[in-house]
């Protein structure tokens, strides 16, 4: 049967329209989701967020020195390595005992060429120094006098502060105040050298030692006794120095103390 040309054209157009509609419907159908159920009318997301919960790791038992899990470790002390130096309680090296002996066993020091007065804070212009023999009485220009009235020998059998066992020489001194002012005798300092070249003798504080003390009024006099460790070989040349105070220069007695 022959189809008229216009009817054939309408049939062709209808087929084209139906094919386009079927193609469009096929493209608009969403893909199935991961759960297998398509989401109607929505496009699938490019990324999917998944909530995760991190499980805390279970504690791992730690073996203690005793071998029981969970037991507290005990403190251990490492043995020193070979060749290391042991340390003291504070971490520093252990101090070695001192090999030095007592100061009293050291030899007597060399004396200065000239005696020097003590450094006194209230020192003022001193009167000139005086010097003489052991048997002489010495006098300053203000009328104060000092003299050696007795020399004796002794033997120390028990050491005292800074002194050693052995022979010593004692000097009894007398100060006479013929000046117009009182004297403070508590400030008297004595020293002794012996031998050639001269060595500084150590003071000896035996039971008979007696220093000057107190104030000496004008017209009065006072005595004191000072001792020094002097070997027998050094007694022939001694020099006894008396530093009275900050006002008077040194008084020095020289001679043979045997």
ChimeraX attribute file (.defattr): number of C-alpha atoms within 10 A of each C-alpha:
attribute: neighborCount
match mode: 1-to-1
recipient: residues
	/A:1	3
	/A:2	5
	/A:3	8
	/A:4	8
	/A:5	8
	/A:6	8
	/A:7	9
	/A:8	12
	/A:9	11
	/A:10	10
	/A:11	10
	/A:12	10
	/A:13	10
	/A:14	11
	/A:15	11
	/A:16	10
	/A:17	10
	/A:18	11
	/A:19	10
	/A:20	11
	/A:21	11
	/A:22	10
	/A:23	10
	/A:24	11
	/A:25	9
	/A:26	10
	/A:27	8
	/A:28	10
	/A:29	14
	/A:30	14
	/A:31	14
	/A:32	12
	/A:33	11
	/A:34	7
	/A:35	6
	/A:36	8
	/A:37	9
	/A:38	15
	/A:39	13
	/A:40	10
	/A:41	9
	/A:42	10
	/A:43	12
	/A:44	13
	/A:45	7
	/A:46	5
	/A:47	6
	/A:48	7
	/A:49	5
	/A:50	5
	/A:51	5
	/A:52	6
	/A:53	5
	/A:54	5
	/A:55	6
	/A:56	6
	/A:57	6
	/A:58	6
	/A:59	7
	/A:60	8
	/A:61	10
	/A:62	13
	/A:63	13
	/A:64	13
	/A:65	13
	/A:66	10
	/A:67	10
	/A:68	11
	/A:69	12
	/A:70	12
	/A:71	13
	/A:72	12
	/A:73	12
	/A:74	8
	/A:75	7
	/A:76	7
	/A:77	5
	/A:78	6
	/A:79	6
	/A:80	9
	/A:81	8
	/A:82	6
	/A:83	6
	/A:84	7
	/A:85	11
	/A:86	12
	/A:87	11
	/A:88	10
	/A:89	8
	/A:90	7
	/A:91	8
	/A:92	10
	/A:93	11
	/A:94	12
	/A:95	8
	/A:96	6
	/A:97	6
	/A:98	6
	/A:99	6
	/A:100	8
	/A:101	8
	/A:102	9
	/A:103	10
	/A:104	15
	/A:105	12
	/A:106	10
	/A:107	10
	/A:108	15
	/A:109	12
	/A:110	14
	/A:111	15
	/A:112	12
	/A:113	8
	/A:114	6
	/A:115	18
	/A:116	11
	/A:117	17
	/A:118	13
	/A:119	8
	/A:120	11
	/A:121	7
	/A:122	8
	/A:123	12
	/A:124	10
	/A:125	9
	/A:126	12
	/A:127	14
	/A:128	12
	/A:129	15
	/A:130	18
	/A:131	17
	/A:132	16
	/A:133	16
	/A:134	22
	/A:135	14
	/A:136	14
	/A:137	17
	/A:138	21
	/A:139	20
	/A:140	18
	/A:141	12
	/A:142	13
	/A:143	13
	/A:144	21
	/A:145	18
	/A:146	23
	/A:147	23
	/A:148	21
	/A:149	15
	/A:150	14
	/A:151	16
	/A:152	12
	/A:153	17
	/A:154	15
	/A:155	12
	/A:156	16
	/A:157	11
	/A:158	10
	/A:159	14
	/A:160	14
	/A:161	9
	/A:162	13
	/A:163	21
	/A:164	21
	/A:165	15
	/A:166	15
	/A:167	16
	/A:168	24
	/A:169	21
	/A:170	22
	/A:171	21
	/A:172	18
	/A:173	19
	/A:174	19
	/A:175	23
	/A:176	20
	/A:177	22
	/A:178	18
	/A:179	17
	/A:180	12
	/A:181	13
	/A:182	14
	/A:183	21
	/A:184	15
	/A:185	17
	/A:186	14
	/A:187	16
	/A:188	14
	/A:189	16
	/A:190	16
	/A:191	18
	/A:192	25
	/A:193	28
	/A:194	27
	/A:195	18
	/A:196	11
	/A:197	11
	/A:198	19
	/A:199	19
	/A:200	20
	/A:201	25
	/A:202	20
	/A:203	22
	/A:204	24
	/A:205	19
	/A:206	20
	/A:207	6
	/A:208	11
	/A:209	14
	/A:210	14
	/A:211	17
	/A:212	21
	/A:213	14
	/A:214	11
	/A:215	14
	/A:216	19
	/A:217	16
	/A:218	16
	/A:219	13
	/A:220	14
	/A:221	15
	/A:222	16
	/A:223	17
	/A:224	16
	/A:225	19
	/A:226	22
	/A:227	26
	/A:228	25
	/A:229	27
	/A:230	28
	/A:231	14
	/A:232	15
	/A:233	10
	/A:234	18
	/A:235	19
	/A:236	14
	/A:237	17
	/A:238	23
	/A:239	23
	/A:240	21
	/A:241	21
	/A:242	22
	/A:243	21
	/A:244	24
	/A:245	21
	/A:246	20
	/A:247	16
	/A:248	22
	/A:249	19
	/A:250	25
	/A:251	25
	/A:252	22
	/A:253	23
	/A:254	20
	/A:255	16
	/A:256	15
	/A:257	21
	/A:258	14
